[in-house]
Amino acid sequence: MADAGVRIDSWLWAVRVTKSRSAATSLCKAGHVKVGGDTAKPAQTVHPGTEVTVVTPHGTRVLVVRQLLVKRVSAALAAAAFDDLTPAAPPREERTVYAVRDRGAGRPTKRDRREIQRLRGY
């Protein structure tokens, strides 16, 4: 099984990056998963040593596959299946403050939405 590789959506679910496999598949289809720098489809296989970048609502994570898992395992075993190269979050004092829209300002324009996304780091 080690030579064949494992689907990226199945691996992300098995190592507890997402709560369900369908959520992992959705991340892949939306383009939020990169394998080796290229956008990954849900059926793409990963092998030990592969670098995986995942953009989740909690931030971007950079993982290196150490062990192939098909089934979901305990948190301790899942943590041993990858190396986490995610940079540390800045201290709370250094984090950017989110802009607050004035009440009654109406819907955000396309430009406003793009600025909000840029501020949030998407």
C-alpha positions as CSV (number, residue, x, y, z in Angstrom):
1,M,0.0,0.0,0.0
2,A,2.9,2.4,0.7
3,D,4.0,2.4,-3.0
4,A,0.4,3.1,-4.3
5,G,-0.1,6.3,-2.3
6,V,-3.3,7.6,-0.7
7,R,-5.9,10.0,-2.0
8,I,-5.3,13.5,-0.6
9,D,-8.9,14.0,0.5
10,S,-8.8,10.7,2.4
11,W,-5.4,11.5,4.0
12,L,-6.5,15.0,5.1
13,W,-9.6,13.4,6.8
14,A,-7.5,10.6,8.4
15,V,-5.0,12.9,10.0
16,R,-7.8,15.1,11.3
17,V,-7.2,18.3,9.2
18,T,-10.9,18.2,8.3
19,K,-13.9,16.8,10.2
20,S,-15.2,14.8,7.3
21,R,-13.9,13.4,4.0
22,S,-16.6,15.4,2.1
23,A,-15.2,18.6,3.7
24,A,-11.7,17.6,2.5
25,T,-13.1,16.9,-1.0
26,S,-14.7,20.4,-0.9
27,L,-11.4,22.0,0.0
28,C,-9.7,20.3,-2.9
29,K,-12.4,21.2,-5.4
30,A,-12.3,24.9,-4.2
31,G,-8.6,25.0,-4.8
32,H,-7.5,25.3,-1.2
33,V,-5.2,22.3,-1.2
34,K,-1.8,22.3,-2.9
35,V,0.4,19.3,-3.2
36,G,4.0,20.1,-4.1
37,G,3.0,23.7,-5.0
38,D,0.3,22.7,-7.5
39,T,-3.5,22.7,-6.9
40,A,-4.7,19.2,-6.0
41,K,-7.8,17.4,-7.1
42,P,-9.5,15.1,-4.5
43,A,-8.2,11.9,-6.1
44,Q,-4.6,13.0,-6.3
45,T,-2.3,10.6,-4.5
46,V,0.3,11.6,-1.9
47,H,3.4,9.7,-0.8
48,P,5.7,10.1,2.2
49,G,7.8,13.2,1.9
50,T,5.2,15.2,-0.1
51,E,4.5,18.7,1.0
52,V,0.8,19.6,1.4
53,T,-0.5,23.2,1.9
54,V,-4.1,23.5,3.1
55,V,-6.1,26.7,3.6
56,T,-8.7,26.2,6.3
57,P,-10.9,28.7,8.0
58,H,-8.4,28.6,10.9
59,G,-5.5,29.6,8.7
60,T,-3.0,28.1,6.3
61,R,-1.2,24.9,7.3
62,V,1.9,23.4,5.7
63,L,2.3,19.7,6.2
64,V,4.8,17.1,5.1
65,V,3.5,13.6,4.8
66,R,5.4,11.1,7.0
67,Q,3.0,8.2,7.1
68,L,0.1,7.1,4.8
69,L,-3.2,6.7,6.5
70,V,-6.5,5.6,4.9
71,K,-8.6,5.2,8.0
72,R,-9.2,8.0,10.7
73,V,-7.0,7.4,13.7
74,S,-6.6,8.9,17.2
75,A,-5.2,12.4,17.5
76,A,-1.8,11.1,18.8
77,L,-1.4,8.7,15.9
78,A,-2.5,11.4,13.4
79,A,0.0,13.9,14.8
80,A,2.8,11.4,14.1
81,A,1.7,10.9,10.5
82,F,2.9,14.4,9.4
83,D,5.4,17.1,10.1
84,D,3.8,20.5,10.7
85,L,5.9,23.3,9.0
86,T,3.2,25.9,9.6
87,P,4.8,29.2,10.7
88,A,3.9,30.3,14.2
89,A,1.1,32.8,14.5
90,P,2.1,36.3,15.5
91,P,1.5,37.4,19.1
92,R,-2.0,38.8,19.8
93,E,-0.6,42.3,20.1
94,E,0.9,42.2,16.5
95,R,-2.2,40.8,14.8
96,T,-4.0,43.1,12.4
97,V,-7.3,44.6,13.6
98,Y,-10.2,43.9,11.3
99,A,-12.1,46.7,9.8
100,V,-15.6,47.3,11.1
101,R,-18.2,48.5,8.7
102,D,-20.5,51.3,9.8
103,R,-24.0,50.3,10.7
104,G,-26.3,51.2,7.8
105,A,-23.5,51.4,5.2
106,G,-25.3,48.8,3.0
107,R,-23.9,45.7,1.3
108,P,-20.2,45.7,0.6
109,T,-19.2,46.4,-2.9
110,K,-17.0,44.1,-4.9
111,R,-14.0,46.2,-4.1
112,D,-14.9,46.2,-0.4
113,R,-15.2,42.4,-0.4
114,R,-11.8,42.0,-2.1
115,E,-10.3,44.3,0.5
116,I,-11.9,42.3,3.3
117,Q,-10.6,39.1,1.9
118,R,-7.1,40.6,1.5
119,L,-7.1,41.7,5.1
120,R,-8.2,38.2,6.3
121,G,-5.5,36.6,4.2
122,Y,-7.6,34.6,1.8
